[in-house]
Amino acid sequence: MSTAAVKEKLRRTARSLGITPAINSALGFSREVSSVLRGALAYNLTGNTPPESYQNMVKLYCRTRGYSNDVLHALITIANRPCPLPEPIGILGDCSGAELGRIVTEIEQRGYYVFPQRLPAESCARLEDFATKALCRLRPRRPGLPESMPFNPKQLAIAEIYDVPPESLLQHLDVQEIASDPSVLGVAQAYLGTTPIFDNLSMWWSTTYGREANDDAAQRYHFDMDKVKWLKFFVYVKDVTPTTGPHCFIAGSHRTGGQPRELLNRGYARIADDEMAKYYSKSSFIEMIGPAGTIIAEDTRGFHKGKRPETDCRLVLELEFSDSLFGGDAQPLPLKVARGSRLDITAKKHNRIYSRFKIESE
Ligand SMILES: O=C(O)CCC(=O)C(=O)O
């Protein structure tokens, strides 16, 4: 009997026994598991994840309320051990010894950690200057509007978000310093339990444009699911107050089983605040404000959003480290580094960390 005939027979028997939902769920589960396993094999052979396997990884995550990613992550950590990094002392302060354990425990329990140390004011000033001159991409895209233009904080914005292109941001020395900072790499490695892979970089202006939360601007609650496990570092380049778009997070919602099935059944959806309030206590809703230079580490598998700025724009830099490149888009990006710079040296010693990039030392 063919597989299709077996499935049809199973469906008919299930209907007669009144257990159709359970059978459908078992069939969906086995379809998703086999697609992810096929994808993992393809990834190991080619370095690319078939899009269908990635979609099924997300579906499986929602179906199992996170357990499937935990299993995948455990397999990744068995195959890829942490690497011998320098002492985790740097822009996040001294994160060595017991302090590292304390930070990681806090991220494991609450999903985020706000570092008391900040990025120096000179770095923030250079990044802000860069973001002001850069040709930014407008988000969301709207017909009749230019695709790219610089953002002038003194002029009326014409889009919610102005993204600084990552290709040019990657060449910025301050960014390269953060991406190779021993405390950043140390915290990422300790949280991920494997050599961290610098996977994504972005910097964007969130403006006061618009009257309501915009989904393309990530202004309603959602979870990320680009890879199996990851940690994001958000850097506030300018002061963030309650009315200039604080980043918001639901404490504990990154944990396995920490997201209600009713919300996960919607898949990769954006969810309004009042709906979230049905599932989480008031004290779980965290709004992060802070002066320029504030650095937050966060597992954005938990529900989060950027609150729509009301009185002034916000500028945020974000670096993401993942346990592997299995999952969503991981097209290689060119990265020019000065020969002998910290990033160049780290990349030569631990090439997995920057394996997303085509590094040219010059
Ligand atoms: O703008 C924000 O604070 C939210 C950003 C976000 O959703 C993300 O980077 O995953």
The ligand as a MOL file (V3000), in Angstrom:
LIG
                    3D

  0  0  0     0  0            999 V3000
M  V30 BEGIN CTAB
M  V30 COUNTS 10 9 0 0 0
M  V30 BEGIN ATOM
M  V30 1 O 12.5690 48.0310 17.6980 0
M  V30 2 C 12.6110 47.2170 18.6270 0
M  V30 3 O 12.9150 47.5230 19.7740 0
M  V30 4 C 12.2470 45.7790 18.3370 0
M  V30 5 C 13.2270 45.1630 17.4150 0
M  V30 6 C 12.9290 43.7510 17.1050 0
M  V30 7 O 11.8140 43.3080 17.0870 0
M  V30 8 C 14.0550 42.8820 16.8010 0
M  V30 9 O 15.1530 43.3690 16.5640 0
M  V30 10 O 13.8530 41.6500 16.7730 0
M  V30 END ATOM
M  V30 BEGIN BOND
M  V30 1 2 1 2
M  V30 2 1 2 3
M  V30 3 1 2 4
M  V30 4 1 4 5
M  V30 5 1 5 6
M  V30 6 2 6 7
M  V30 7 1 6 8
M  V30 8 2 8 9
M  V30 9 1 8 10
M  V30 END BOND
M  V30 END CTAB
M  END
